[in-house]
Amino acid sequence: MRMPTFLEGVLVALVASVAGIVLHAATTFLGGTRGPWLLVALLGLGYVLYLLRRSPVRAGRVAAFAAWGAVAGLLGLAAPSLAVYVVLHVAALWLLRSLFFHARPLAALADLALSGIALAAGLWAFAHTCSLLLGLWCFFLVQALFVAIPQGGMTRRVAAPPPADDRFETAHRAAEAAVRRLATSR
């Protein structure tokens, strides 16, 4: 599966912003004073599902989703302030994106910085316009830039082929190639 593009991230930002406005009305009505916490959790859920769907890594998706759900649930039960709740959700999204999209620690650190900048941009837009739509738009628009983070040498090393008379190594290579083809096909 190919990596997401920036244009796709812009579309996700647009959908998340509009969905955030609709969800805000619903969560305020249904959740009362806990509406903003529910809004953050639902937007986080949508973004996690998008990331896991677009991830080139197949292994660990269910475990990552379950871990994110457990963290979101525990955060909801702990009932921290809204600011702490938002920061911890952004950190959980960063961790998930780092695990599924970045192979190098430096790329993950760059993504952490990007997540901080996205949070600051979203808060700045919300504070200056009092518009949830613009706050969410700025946050998710900056998050869309994660696809531009260089991965830094993700080239694969090719091992020297075993001697031609080693039948076990030949069968082992053929089995690994078959598993790779199965993992990359739908």
VMD Tcl script that builds the backbone (N, CA, C; Angstrom):
set m [mol new atoms 558]
animate dup $m
set s [atomselect $m all]
$s set {name element resname resid chain x y z} {
  {N N MET 1 A 0.845 -1.171 0.000}
  {CA C MET 1 A 0.000 0.000 0.000}
  {C C MET 1 A 0.894 1.239 0.000}
  {N N ARG 2 A 0.515 2.234 -0.779}
  {CA C ARG 2 A 1.332 3.439 -0.866}
  {C C ARG 2 A 1.065 4.350 0.333}
  {N N MET 3 A 2.038 5.196 0.606}
  {CA C MET 3 A 1.932 6.137 1.727}
  {C C MET 3 A 0.865 7.194 1.412}
  {N N PRO 4 A 0.240 7.752 2.459}
  {CA C PRO 4 A -0.702 8.840 2.220}
  {C C PRO 4 A 0.013 10.062 1.635}
  {N N THR 5 A -0.718 10.893 0.946}
  {CA C THR 5 A -0.147 12.089 0.354}
  {C C THR 5 A -0.623 13.316 1.139}
  {N N PHE 6 A 0.031 14.451 0.869}
  {CA C PHE 6 A -0.369 15.683 1.534}
  {C C PHE 6 A -1.777 16.078 1.117}
  {N N LEU 7 A -2.105 15.910 -0.148}
  {CA C LEU 7 A -3.443 16.244 -0.625}
  {C C LEU 7 A -4.504 15.406 0.088}
  {N N GLU 8 A -4.199 14.153 0.318}
  {CA C GLU 8 A -5.106 13.295 1.074}
  {C C GLU 8 A -5.233 13.802 2.507}
  {N N GLY 9 A -4.126 14.276 3.081}
  {CA C GLY 9 A -4.156 14.851 4.426}
  {C C GLY 9 A -4.998 16.111 4.492}
  {N N VAL 10 A -4.961 16.918 3.427}
  {CA C VAL 10 A -5.804 18.117 3.370}
  {C C VAL 10 A -7.273 17.712 3.357}
  {N N LEU 11 A -7.599 16.677 2.607}
  {CA C LEU 11 A -8.974 16.181 2.566}
  {C C LEU 11 A -9.398 15.657 3.943}
  {N N VAL 12 A -8.503 14.936 4.607}
  {CA C VAL 12 A -8.793 14.443 5.959}
  {C C VAL 12 A -9.009 15.622 6.909}
  {N N ALA 13 A -8.201 16.679 6.766}
  {CA C ALA 13 A -8.354 17.868 7.612}
  {C C ALA 13 A -9.723 18.508 7.394}
  {N N LEU 14 A -10.144 18.578 6.151}
  {CA C LEU 14 A -11.445 19.159 5.844}
  {C C LEU 14 A -12.576 18.322 6.440}
  {N N VAL 15 A -12.505 17.024 6.244}
  {CA C VAL 15 A -13.545 16.127 6.770}
  {C C VAL 15 A -13.557 16.170 8.298}
  {N N ALA 16 A -12.374 16.142 8.913}
  {CA C ALA 16 A -12.307 16.169 10.380}
  {C C ALA 16 A -12.826 17.480 10.937}
  {N N SER 17 A -12.567 18.581 10.260}
  {CA C SER 17 A -13.047 19.889 10.728}
  {C C SER 17 A -14.572 19.968 10.671}
  {N N VAL 18 A -15.128 19.563 9.554}
  {CA C VAL 18 A -16.589 19.598 9.412}
  {C C VAL 18 A -17.235 18.588 10.369}
  {N N ALA 19 A -16.650 17.402 10.469}
  {CA C ALA 19 A -17.177 16.398 11.401}
  {C C ALA 19 A -17.058 16.894 12.839}
  {N N GLY 20 A -16.005 17.634 13.132}
  {CA C GLY 20 A -15.832 18.177 14.474}
  {C C GLY 20 A -16.941 19.136 14.857}
  {N N ILE 21 A -17.382 19.953 13.902}
  {CA C ILE 21 A -18.476 20.889 14.176}
  {C C ILE 21 A -19.777 20.122 14.439}
  {N N VAL 22 A -20.045 19.128 13.600}
  {CA C VAL 22 A -21.259 18.329 13.776}
  {C C VAL 22 A -21.197 17.556 15.092}
  {N N LEU 23 A -20.047 16.937 15.361}
  {CA C LEU 23 A -19.886 16.182 16.605}
  {C C LEU 23 A -19.951 17.093 17.823}
  {N N HIS 24 A -19.462 18.311 17.689}
  {CA C HIS 24 A -19.514 19.250 18.812}
  {C C HIS 24 A -20.960 19.510 19.223}
  {N N ALA 25 A -21.807 19.712 18.239}
  {CA C ALA 25 A -23.226 19.934 18.550}
  {C C ALA 25 A -23.829 18.702 19.219}
  {N N ALA 26 A -23.507 17.531 18.680}
  {CA C ALA 26 A -24.063 16.293 19.237}
  {C C ALA 26 A -23.510 15.987 20.625}
  {N N THR 27 A -22.197 16.142 20.800}
  {CA C THR 27 A -21.596 15.814 22.100}
  {C C THR 27 A -21.978 16.829 23.170}
  {N N THR 28 A -22.203 18.066 22.783}
  {CA C THR 28 A -22.647 19.069 23.752}
  {C C THR 28 A -24.056 18.731 24.231}
  {N N PHE 29 A -24.889 18.286 23.298}
  {CA C PHE 29 A -26.257 17.912 23.648}
  {C C PHE 29 A -26.278 16.632 24.484}
  {N N LEU 30 A -25.537 15.613 24.045}
  {CA C LEU 30 A -25.566 14.308 24.712}
  {C C LEU 30 A -24.628 14.213 25.911}
  {N N GLY 31 A -23.467 14.858 25.805}
  {CA C GLY 31 A -22.456 14.692 26.845}
  {C C GLY 31 A -22.477 15.752 27.921}
  {N N GLY 32 A -23.244 16.797 27.727}
  {CA C GLY 32 A -23.310 17.858 28.734}
  {C C GLY 32 A -21.944 18.504 28.931}
  {N N THR 33 A -21.510 18.545 30.168}
  {CA C THR 33 A -20.219 19.179 30.466}
  {C C THR 33 A -19.041 18.342 29.987}
  {N N ARG 34 A -19.250 17.063 29.745}
  {CA C ARG 34 A -18.177 16.183 29.262}
  {C C ARG 34 A -18.125 16.155 27.736}
  {N N GLY 35 A -18.903 16.981 27.089}
  {CA C GLY 35 A -18.964 17.026 25.630}
  {C C GLY 35 A -17.620 17.255 24.955}
  {N N PRO 36 A -16.818 18.235 25.413}
  {CA C PRO 36 A -15.513 18.451 24.771}
  {C C PRO 36 A -14.587 17.236 24.863}
  {N N TRP 37 A -14.619 16.525 25.978}
  {CA C TRP 37 A -13.795 15.326 26.123}
  {C C TRP 37 A -14.252 14.251 25.136}
  {N N LEU 38 A -15.547 14.112 25.007}
  {CA C LEU 38 A -16.101 13.142 24.062}
  {C C LEU 38 A -15.766 13.528 22.622}
  {N N LEU 39 A -15.801 14.813 22.324}
  {CA C LEU 39 A -15.439 15.298 20.992}
  {C C LEU 39 A -13.990 14.945 20.660}
  {N N VAL 40 A -13.076 15.182 21.595}
  {CA C VAL 40 A -11.659 14.867 21.381}
  {C C VAL 40 A -11.489 13.366 21.150}
  {N N ALA 41 A -12.174 12.559 21.954}
  {CA C ALA 41 A -12.064 11.101 21.807}
  {C C ALA 41 A -12.597 10.632 20.458}
  {N N LEU 42 A -13.715 11.174 20.012}
  {CA C LEU 42 A -14.296 10.749 18.731}
  {C C LEU 42 A -13.448 11.198 17.542}
  {N N LEU 43 A -12.931 12.423 17.595}
  {CA C LEU 43 A -12.032 12.865 16.519}
  {C C LEU 43 A -10.744 12.043 16.522}
  {N N GLY 44 A -10.240 11.725 17.696}
  {CA C GLY 44 A -9.053 10.869 17.792}
  {C C GLY 44 A -9.317 9.485 17.220}
  {N N LEU 45 A -10.487 8.942 17.521}
  {CA C LEU 45 A -10.859 7.633 16.981}
  {C C LEU 45 A -10.888 7.661 15.461}
  {N N GLY 46 A -11.488 8.683 14.908}
  {CA C GLY 46 A -11.531 8.785 13.449}
  {C C GLY 46 A -10.138 8.884 12.843}
  {N N TYR 47 A -9.266 9.675 13.452}
  {CA C TYR 47 A -7.911 9.833 12.922}
  {C C TYR 47 A -7.097 8.542 13.084}
  {N N VAL 48 A -7.291 7.837 14.188}
  {CA C VAL 48 A -6.603 6.552 14.392}
  {C C VAL 48 A -7.048 5.549 13.328}
  {N N LEU 49 A -8.337 5.483 13.069}
  {CA C LEU 49 A -8.831 4.561 12.037}
  {C C LEU 49 A -8.252 4.912 10.670}
  {N N TYR 50 A -8.165 6.201 10.367}
  {CA C TYR 50 A -7.559 6.628 9.101}
  {C C TYR 50 A -6.093 6.207 9.034}
  {N N LEU 51 A -5.347 6.475 10.102}
  {CA C LEU 51 A -3.916 6.127 10.100}
  {C C LEU 51 A -3.700 4.628 9.951}
  {N N LEU 52 A -4.469 3.839 10.681}
  {CA C LEU 52 A -4.292 2.392 10.600}
  {C C LEU 52 A -4.699 1.859 9.224}
  {N N ARG 53 A -5.699 2.461 8.644}
  {CA C ARG 53 A -6.128 2.037 7.298}
  {C C ARG 53 A -5.065 2.344 6.251}
  {N N ARG 54 A -4.386 3.474 6.380}
  {CA C ARG 54 A -3.407 3.913 5.384}
  {C C ARG 54 A -1.988 3.448 5.698}
  {N N SER 55 A -1.788 2.786 6.804}
  {CA C SER 55 A -0.449 2.365 7.189}
  {C C SER 55 A 0.094 1.283 6.258}
  {N N PRO 56 A 1.371 1.405 5.865}
  {CA C PRO 56 A 1.968 0.343 5.056}
  {C C PRO 56 A 2.298 -0.902 5.890}
  {N N VAL 57 A 2.286 -0.771 7.202}
  {CA C VAL 57 A 2.592 -1.886 8.103}
  {C C VAL 57 A 1.297 -2.620 8.420}
  {N N ARG 58 A 1.302 -3.914 8.217}
  {CA C ARG 58 A 0.095 -4.705 8.460}
  {C C ARG 58 A 0.054 -5.263 9.884}
  {N N ALA 59 A 1.180 -5.684 10.386}
  {CA C ALA 59 A 1.227 -6.345 11.697}
  {C C ALA 59 A 0.983 -5.345 12.813}
  {N N GLY 60 A 0.188 -5.739 13.786}
  {CA C GLY 60 A -0.001 -4.945 14.984}
  {C C GLY 60 A -1.127 -3.933 14.936}
  {N N ARG 61 A -1.905 -3.917 13.891}
  {CA C ARG 61 A -2.979 -2.919 13.796}
  {C C ARG 61 A -4.031 -3.103 14.882}
  {N N VAL 62 A -4.448 -4.334 15.086}
  {CA C VAL 62 A -5.487 -4.592 16.091}
  {C C VAL 62 A -4.959 -4.265 17.485}
  {N N ALA 63 A -3.725 -4.672 17.762}
  {CA C ALA 63 A -3.134 -4.383 19.072}
  {C C ALA 63 A -2.967 -2.878 19.285}
  {N N ALA 64 A -2.567 -2.164 18.241}
  {CA C ALA 64 A -2.416 -0.711 18.358}
  {C C ALA 64 A -3.764 -0.042 18.585}
  {N N PHE 65 A -4.787 -0.499 17.883}
  {CA C PHE 65 A -6.124 0.066 18.073}
  {C C PHE 65 A -6.620 -0.216 19.490}
  {N N ALA 66 A -6.400 -1.431 19.960}
  {CA C ALA 66 A -6.830 -1.777 21.322}
  {C C ALA 66 A -6.061 -0.955 22.362}
  {N N ALA 67 A -4.771 -0.770 22.139}
  {CA C ALA 67 A -3.975 0.030 23.080}
  {C C ALA 67 A -4.450 1.475 23.083}
  {N N TRP 68 A -4.713 2.034 21.895}
  {CA C TRP 68 A -5.207 3.404 21.839}
  {C C TRP 68 A -6.558 3.503 22.547}
  {N N GLY 69 A -7.431 2.532 22.315}
  {CA C GLY 69 A -8.738 2.533 22.976}
  {C C GLY 69 A -8.620 2.444 24.488}
  {N N ALA 70 A -7.689 1.613 24.958}
  {CA C ALA 70 A -7.474 1.496 26.407}
  {C C ALA 70 A -6.960 2.816 26.988}
  {N N VAL 71 A -6.015 3.441 26.295}
  {CA C VAL 71 A -5.487 4.729 26.762}
  {C C VAL 71 A -6.590 5.778 26.767}
  {N N ALA 72 A -7.378 5.839 25.706}
  {CA C ALA 72 A -8.469 6.819 25.635}
  {C C ALA 72 A -9.494 6.563 26.740}
  {N N GLY 73 A -9.792 5.311 26.983}
  {CA C GLY 73 A -10.741 4.973 28.051}
  {C C GLY 73 A -10.216 5.335 29.427}
  {N N LEU 74 A -8.948 5.021 29.674}
  {CA C LEU 74 A -8.355 5.366 30.972}
  {C C LEU 74 A -8.261 6.872 31.166}
  {N N LEU 75 A -7.956 7.587 30.078}
  {CA C LEU 75 A -7.924 9.049 30.175}
  {C C LEU 75 A -9.309 9.592 30.498}
  {N N GLY 76 A -10.322 9.005 29.903}
  {CA C GLY 76 A -11.685 9.438 30.186}
  {C C GLY 76 A -12.086 9.176 31.625}
  {N N LEU 77 A -11.623 8.048 32.167}
  {CA C LEU 77 A -11.941 7.735 33.560}
  {C C LEU 77 A -11.139 8.603 34.533}
  {N N ALA 78 A -9.907 8.918 34.164}
  {CA C ALA 78 A -9.061 9.730 35.040}
  {C C ALA 78 A -9.557 11.170 35.094}
  {N N ALA 79 A -10.264 11.588 34.061}
  {CA C ALA 79 A -10.864 12.924 33.973}
  {C C ALA 79 A -9.877 14.048 34.262}
  {N N PRO 80 A -8.768 14.098 33.491}
  {CA C PRO 80 A -7.870 15.240 33.684}
  {C C PRO 80 A -8.502 16.500 33.096}
  {N N SER 81 A -7.832 17.600 33.266}
  {CA C SER 81 A -8.352 18.830 32.658}
  {C C SER 81 A -8.390 18.649 31.145}
  {N N LEU 82 A -9.180 19.466 30.478}
  {CA C LEU 82 A -9.317 19.338 29.036}
  {C C LEU 82 A -7.984 19.546 28.331}
  {N N ALA 83 A -7.170 20.471 28.816}
  {CA C ALA 83 A -5.871 20.734 28.189}
  {C C ALA 83 A -4.968 19.499 28.272}
  {N N VAL 84 A -4.913 18.870 29.430}
  {CA C VAL 84 A -4.093 17.661 29.595}
  {C C VAL 84 A -4.657 16.538 28.736}
  {N N TYR 85 A -5.960 16.428 28.687}
  {CA C TYR 85 A -6.622 15.399 27.893}
  {C C TYR 85 A -6.270 15.529 26.415}
  {N N VAL 86 A -6.308 16.746 25.908}
  {CA C VAL 86 A -5.976 16.985 24.499}
  {C C VAL 86 A -4.507 16.671 24.240}
  {N N VAL 87 A -3.620 17.135 25.098}
  {CA C VAL 87 A -2.182 16.894 24.911}
  {C C VAL 87 A -1.879 15.390 24.933}
  {N N LEU 88 A -2.497 14.659 25.840}
  {CA C LEU 88 A -2.251 13.213 25.908}
  {C C LEU 88 A -2.820 12.485 24.691}
  {N N HIS 89 A -3.937 12.948 24.166}
  {CA C HIS 89 A -4.474 12.351 22.942}
  {C C HIS 89 A -3.550 12.624 21.753}
  {N N VAL 90 A -3.034 13.839 21.666}
  {CA C VAL 90 A -2.102 14.160 20.582}
  {C C VAL 90 A -0.839 13.316 20.725}
  {N N ALA 91 A -0.378 13.105 21.943}
  {CA C ALA 91 A 0.807 12.258 22.165}
  {C C ALA 91 A 0.523 10.812 21.757}
  {N N ALA 92 A -0.669 10.322 22.046}
  {CA C ALA 92 A -1.025 8.951 21.644}
  {C C ALA 92 A -1.085 8.834 20.120}
  {N N LEU 93 A -1.616 9.858 19.454}
  {CA C LEU 93 A -1.655 9.844 17.989}
  {C C LEU 93 A -0.244 9.889 17.413}
  {N N TRP 94 A 0.620 10.702 18.021}
  {CA C TRP 94 A 2.009 10.771 17.568}
  {C C TRP 94 A 2.685 9.404 17.714}
  {N N LEU 95 A 2.490 8.755 18.860}
  {CA C LEU 95 A 3.120 7.459 19.088}
  {C C LEU 95 A 2.643 6.440 18.057}
  {N N LEU 96 A 1.355 6.430 17.798}
  {CA C LEU 96 A 0.817 5.496 16.809}
  {C C LEU 96 A 1.392 5.780 15.426}
  {N N ARG 97 A 1.460 7.048 15.058}
  {CA C ARG 97 A 2.006 7.404 13.742}
  {C C ARG 97 A 3.486 7.073 13.664}
  {N N SER 98 A 4.208 7.264 14.751}
  {CA C SER 98 A 5.639 6.939 14.756}
  {C C SER 98 A 5.863 5.450 14.583}
  {N N LEU 99 A 5.039 4.652 15.221}
  {CA C LEU 99 A 5.193 3.202 15.123}
  {C C LEU 99 A 4.843 2.664 13.741}
  {N N PHE 100 A 3.865 3.270 13.080}
  {CA C PHE 100 A 3.388 2.721 11.825}
  {C C PHE 100 A 3.914 3.408 10.573}
  {N N PHE 101 A 4.503 4.593 10.711}
  {CA C PHE 101 A 4.941 5.306 9.518}
  {C C PHE 101 A 6.413 5.686 9.508}
  {N N HIS 102 A 7.095 5.623 10.637}
  {CA C HIS 102 A 8.486 6.065 10.683}
  {C C HIS 102 A 9.391 4.921 11.140}
  {N N ALA 103 A 10.454 4.724 10.394}
  {CA C ALA 103 A 11.376 3.641 10.708}
  {C C ALA 103 A 12.579 4.123 11.524}
  {N N ARG 104 A 12.820 5.403 11.565}
  {CA C ARG 104 A 13.995 5.955 12.232}
  {C C ARG 104 A 13.586 6.845 13.400}
  {N N PRO 105 A 14.372 6.840 14.480}
  {CA C PRO 105 A 14.059 7.687 15.642}
  {C C PRO 105 A 14.042 9.184 15.312}
  {N N LEU 106 A 14.917 9.609 14.404}
  {CA C LEU 106 A 14.957 11.021 14.053}
  {C C LEU 106 A 13.662 11.450 13.353}
  {N N ALA 107 A 13.114 10.579 12.531}
  {CA C ALA 107 A 11.838 10.873 11.875}
  {C C ALA 107 A 10.714 10.937 12.912}
  {N N ALA 108 A 10.752 10.061 13.910}
  {CA C ALA 108 A 9.740 10.090 14.964}
  {C C ALA 108 A 9.849 11.373 15.787}
  {N N LEU 109 A 11.068 11.830 16.055}
  {CA C LEU 109 A 11.252 13.088 16.780}
  {C C LEU 109 A 10.754 14.276 15.960}
  {N N ALA 110 A 11.000 14.244 14.663}
  {CA C ALA 110 A 10.482 15.298 13.793}
  {C C ALA 110 A 8.957 15.278 13.809}
  {N N ASP 111 A 8.365 14.103 13.843}
  {CA C ASP 111 A 6.918 13.990 13.909}
  {C C ASP 111 A 6.394 14.511 15.252}
  {N N LEU 112 A 7.139 14.289 16.326}
  {CA C LEU 112 A 6.754 14.828 17.632}
  {C C LEU 112 A 6.738 16.359 17.581}
  {N N ALA 113 A 7.760 16.934 16.974}
  {CA C ALA 113 A 7.799 18.387 16.828}
  {C C ALA 113 A 6.623 18.865 15.972}
  {N N LEU 114 A 6.330 18.139 14.921}
  {CA C LEU 114 A 5.196 18.492 14.060}
  {C C LEU 114 A 3.879 18.423 14.831}
  {N N SER 115 A 3.737 17.428 15.685}
  {CA C SER 115 A 2.512 17.316 16.488}
  {C C SER 115 A 2.382 18.497 17.446}
  {N N GLY 116 A 3.495 18.910 18.034}
  {CA C GLY 116 A 3.473 20.085 18.908}
  {C C GLY 116 A 3.121 21.350 18.149}
  {N N ILE 117 A 3.677 21.498 16.957}
  {CA C ILE 117 A 3.367 22.663 16.122}
  {C C ILE 117 A 1.893 22.630 15.700}
  {N N ALA 118 A 1.383 21.447 15.379}
  {CA C ALA 118 A -0.029 21.323 14.994}
  {C C ALA 118 A -0.939 21.716 16.148}
  {N N LEU 119 A -0.606 21.275 17.339}
  {CA C LEU 119 A -1.405 21.622 18.506}
  {C C LEU 119 A -1.361 23.134 18.754}
  {N N ALA 120 A -0.161 23.705 18.648}
  {CA C ALA 120 A -0.028 25.157 18.837}
  {C C ALA 120 A -0.798 25.926 17.764}
  {N N ALA 121 A -0.734 25.473 16.530}
  {CA C ALA 121 A -1.456 26.152 15.445}
  {C C ALA 121 A -2.964 26.065 15.650}
  {N N GLY 122 A -3.436 24.897 16.046}
  {CA C GLY 122 A -4.866 24.747 16.299}
  {C C GLY 122 A -5.345 25.612 17.453}
  {N N LEU 123 A -4.570 25.635 18.534}
  {CA C LEU 123 A -4.939 26.473 19.671}
  {C C LEU 123 A -4.877 27.957 19.328}
  {N N TRP 124 A -3.868 28.339 18.563}
  {CA C TRP 124 A -3.739 29.737 18.146}
  {C C TRP 124 A -4.935 30.154 17.298}
  {N N ALA 125 A -5.296 29.323 16.338}
  {CA C ALA 125 A -6.431 29.645 15.461}
  {C C ALA 125 A -7.726 29.722 16.266}
  {N N PHE 126 A -7.902 28.801 17.188}
  {CA C PHE 126 A -9.119 28.819 18.012}
  {C C PHE 126 A -9.155 30.048 18.915}
  {N N ALA 127 A -8.011 30.387 19.517}
  {CA C ALA 127 A -7.961 31.534 20.432}
  {C C ALA 127 A -8.207 32.855 19.710}
  {N N HIS 128 A -7.728 32.969 18.472}
  {CA C HIS 128 A -7.861 34.239 17.762}
  {C C HIS 128 A -9.167 34.382 16.992}
  {N N THR 129 A -9.819 33.282 16.701}
  {CA C THR 129 A -11.057 33.372 15.920}
  {C C THR 129 A -12.278 32.885 16.692}
  {N N CYS 130 A -12.059 32.188 17.797}
  {CA C CYS 130 A -13.150 31.557 18.560}
  {C C CYS 130 A -13.969 30.630 17.668}
  {N N SER 131 A -13.307 30.050 16.672}
  {CA C SER 131 A -13.972 29.146 15.741}
  {C C SER 131 A -13.380 27.747 15.883}
  {N N LEU 132 A -14.216 26.819 16.322}
  {CA C LEU 132 A -13.762 25.435 16.431}
  {C C LEU 132 A -13.389 24.884 15.065}
  {N N LEU 133 A -14.128 25.259 14.053}
  {CA C LEU 133 A -13.843 24.803 12.688}
  {C C LEU 133 A -12.424 25.184 12.270}
  {N N LEU 134 A -12.043 26.446 12.473}
  {CA C LEU 134 A -10.696 26.883 12.084}
  {C C LEU 134 A -9.623 26.269 12.970}
  {N N GLY 135 A -9.915 26.088 14.246}
  {CA C GLY 135 A -8.951 25.439 15.140}
  {C C GLY 135 A -8.668 24.008 14.712}
  {N N LEU 136 A -9.729 23.272 14.417}
  {CA C LEU 136 A -9.556 21.891 13.954}
  {C C LEU 136 A -8.896 21.854 12.583}
  {N N TRP 137 A -9.278 22.754 11.704}
  {CA C TRP 137 A -8.696 22.813 10.366}
  {C C TRP 137 A -7.184 23.019 10.449}
  {N N CYS 138 A -6.752 23.997 11.249}
  {CA C CYS 138 A -5.309 24.270 11.373}
  {C C CYS 138 A -4.575 23.080 11.986}
  {N N PHE 139 A -5.168 22.477 13.016}
  {CA C PHE 139 A -4.528 21.325 13.654}
  {C C PHE 139 A -4.329 20.190 12.652}
  {N N PHE 140 A -5.391 19.791 11.983}
  {CA C PHE 140 A -5.294 18.652 11.072}
  {C C PHE 140 A -4.523 18.997 9.798}
  {N N LEU 141 A -4.543 20.262 9.389}
  {CA C LEU 141 A -3.771 20.657 8.214}
  {C C LEU 141 A -2.271 20.541 8.483}
  {N N VAL 142 A -1.835 20.972 9.647}
  {CA C VAL 142 A -0.416 20.819 10.004}
  {C C VAL 142 A -0.089 19.338 10.183}
  {N N GLN 143 A -0.999 18.555 10.748}
  {CA C GLN 143 A -0.771 17.117 10.895}
  {C C GLN 143 A -0.581 16.439 9.535}
  {N N ALA 144 A -1.203 16.981 8.496}
  {CA C ALA 144 A -1.086 16.398 7.157}
  {C C ALA 144 A 0.345 16.467 6.636}
  {N N LEU 145 A 1.157 17.323 7.221}
  {CA C LEU 145 A 2.547 17.456 6.772}
  {C C LEU 145 A 3.439 16.285 7.212}
  {N N PHE 146 A 2.921 15.358 8.000}
  {CA C PHE 146 A 3.761 14.245 8.443}
  {C C PHE 146 A 4.293 13.420 7.276}
  {N N VAL 147 A 3.611 13.471 6.138}
  {CA C VAL 147 A 4.071 12.713 4.972}
  {C C VAL 147 A 5.349 13.310 4.382}
  {N N ALA 148 A 5.661 14.565 4.731}
  {CA C ALA 148 A 6.861 15.223 4.197}
  {C C ALA 148 A 8.096 14.970 5.055}
  {N N ILE 149 A 7.949 14.268 6.158}
  {CA C ILE 149 A 9.097 13.982 7.020}
  {C C ILE 149 A 9.987 12.968 6.314}
  {N N PRO 150 A 11.266 13.327 6.081}
  {CA C PRO 150 A 12.156 12.377 5.406}
  {C C PRO 150 A 12.413 11.157 6.291}
  {N N GLN 151 A 12.449 10.020 5.654}
  {CA C GLN 151 A 12.642 8.781 6.400}
  {C C GLN 151 A 14.108 8.419 6.582}
  {N N GLY 152 A 14.984 9.044 5.867}
  {CA C GLY 152 A 16.421 8.871 6.101}
  {C C GLY 152 A 16.957 7.478 5.916}
  {N N GLY 153 A 17.156 7.084 4.700}
  {CA C GLY 153 A 17.853 5.830 4.406}
  {C C GLY 153 A 17.080 4.585 4.738}
  {N N MET 154 A 15.900 4.468 4.224}
  {CA C MET 154 A 15.129 3.258 4.459}
  {C C MET 154 A 15.426 2.209 3.391}
  {N N THR 155 A 16.648 2.191 2.920}
  {CA C THR 155 A 16.991 1.203 1.908}
  {C C THR 155 A 17.183 -0.145 2.572}
  {N N ARG 156 A 16.848 -1.154 1.852}
  {CA C ARG 156 A 16.992 -2.522 2.358}
  {C C ARG 156 A 18.342 -3.094 1.986}
  {N N ARG 157 A 18.909 -3.773 2.936}
  {CA C ARG 157 A 20.150 -4.486 2.643}
  {C C ARG 157 A 19.799 -5.825 2.025}
  {N N VAL 158 A 20.488 -6.144 0.981}
  {CA C VAL 158 A 20.261 -7.424 0.324}
  {C C VAL 158 A 21.406 -8.351 0.717}
  {N N ALA 159 A 21.037 -9.468 1.312}
  {CA C ALA 159 A 22.050 -10.421 1.743}
  {C C ALA 159 A 22.630 -11.140 0.534}
  {N N ALA 160 A 23.861 -11.542 0.684}
  {CA C ALA 160 A 24.506 -12.304 -0.387}
  {C C ALA 160 A 23.784 -13.641 -0.534}
  {N N PRO 161 A 23.544 -14.047 -1.758}
  {CA C PRO 161 A 22.832 -15.312 -1.944}
  {C C PRO 161 A 23.671 -16.484 -1.415}
  {N N PRO 162 A 22.995 -17.481 -0.861}
  {CA C PRO 162 A 23.724 -18.639 -0.363}
  {C C PRO 162 A 24.285 -19.452 -1.535}
  {N N PRO 163 A 25.164 -20.345 -1.231}
  {CA C PRO 163 A 25.689 -21.199 -2.294}
  {C C PRO 163 A 24.553 -21.941 -3.003}
  {N N ALA 164 A 24.727 -22.161 -4.262}
  {CA C ALA 164 A 23.684 -22.771 -5.087}
  {C C ALA 164 A 23.321 -24.181 -4.634}
  {N N ASP 165 A 24.241 -24.875 -3.975}
  {CA C ASP 165 A 23.959 -26.252 -3.598}
  {C C ASP 165 A 23.249 -26.363 -2.244}
  {N N ASP 166 A 22.976 -25.256 -1.566}
  {CA C ASP 166 A 22.311 -25.293 -0.272}
  {C C ASP 166 A 20.794 -25.230 -0.490}
  {N N ARG 167 A 20.144 -26.406 -0.491}
  {CA C ARG 167 A 18.716 -26.481 -0.793}
  {C C ARG 167 A 17.862 -25.858 0.302}
  {N N PHE 168 A 18.301 -25.958 1.544}
  {CA C PHE 168 A 17.527 -25.374 2.630}
  {C C PHE 168 A 17.444 -23.860 2.475}
  {N N GLU 169 A 18.566 -23.218 2.201}
  {CA C GLU 169 A 18.573 -21.758 2.043}
  {C C GLU 169 A 17.724 -21.334 0.843}
  {N N THR 170 A 17.757 -22.100 -0.225}
  {CA C THR 170 A 16.948 -21.789 -1.394}
  {C C THR 170 A 15.461 -21.884 -1.053}
  {N N ALA 171 A 15.061 -22.915 -0.339}
  {CA C ALA 171 A 13.665 -23.076 0.065}
  {C C ALA 171 A 13.265 -21.982 1.054}
  {N N HIS 172 A 14.173 -21.631 1.951}
  {CA C HIS 172 A 13.903 -20.586 2.935}
  {C C HIS 172 A 13.674 -19.241 2.235}
  {N N ARG 173 A 14.503 -18.891 1.277}
  {CA C ARG 173 A 14.340 -17.639 0.527}
  {C C ARG 173 A 13.024 -17.627 -0.240}
  {N N ALA 174 A 12.665 -18.770 -0.836}
  {CA C ALA 174 A 11.408 -18.847 -1.580}
  {C C ALA 174 A 10.206 -18.662 -0.645}
  {N N ALA 175 A 10.278 -19.241 0.548}
  {CA C ALA 175 A 9.194 -19.087 1.517}
  {C C ALA 175 A 9.090 -17.640 1.995}
  {N N GLU 176 A 10.217 -16.999 2.263}
  {CA C GLU 176 A 10.193 -15.591 2.677}
  {C C GLU 176 A 9.621 -14.702 1.575}
  {N N ALA 177 A 9.970 -14.982 0.342}
  {CA C ALA 177 A 9.441 -14.191 -0.767}
  {C C ALA 177 A 7.929 -14.367 -0.881}
  {N N ALA 178 A 7.461 -15.591 -0.667}
  {CA C ALA 178 A 6.014 -15.847 -0.731}
  {C C ALA 178 A 5.274 -15.114 0.386}
  {N N VAL 179 A 5.843 -15.112 1.586}
  {CA C VAL 179 A 5.225 -14.406 2.709}
  {C C VAL 179 A 5.213 -12.903 2.436}
  {N N ARG 180 A 6.285 -12.367 1.873}
  {CA C ARG 180 A 6.337 -10.936 1.536}
  {C C ARG 180 A 5.266 -10.580 0.523}
  {N N ARG 181 A 5.090 -11.435 -0.488}
  {CA C ARG 181 A 4.059 -11.179 -1.493}
  {C C ARG 181 A 2.670 -11.221 -0.878}
  {N N LEU 182 A 2.426 -12.173 0.040}
  {CA C LEU 182 A 1.132 -12.267 0.707}
  {C C LEU 182 A 0.872 -11.040 1.584}
  {N N ALA 183 A 1.910 -10.568 2.262}
  {CA C ALA 183 A 1.751 -9.426 3.168}
  {C C ALA 183 A 1.473 -8.137 2.412}
  {N N THR 184 A 2.000 -8.010 1.205}
  {CA C THR 184 A 1.818 -6.764 0.456}
  {C C THR 184 A 0.587 -6.791 -0.438}
  {N N SER 185 A 0.006 -7.956 -0.661}
  {CA C SER 185 A -1.195 -8.030 -1.495}
  {C C SER 185 A -2.415 -7.897 -0.604}
  {N N ARG 186 A -3.517 -7.521 -1.209}
  {CA C ARG 186 A -4.759 -7.361 -0.436}
  {C C ARG 186 A -5.477 -8.633 -0.400}
}
mol reanalyze $m
mol bondsrecalc $m
mol representation Tube
mol addrep $m
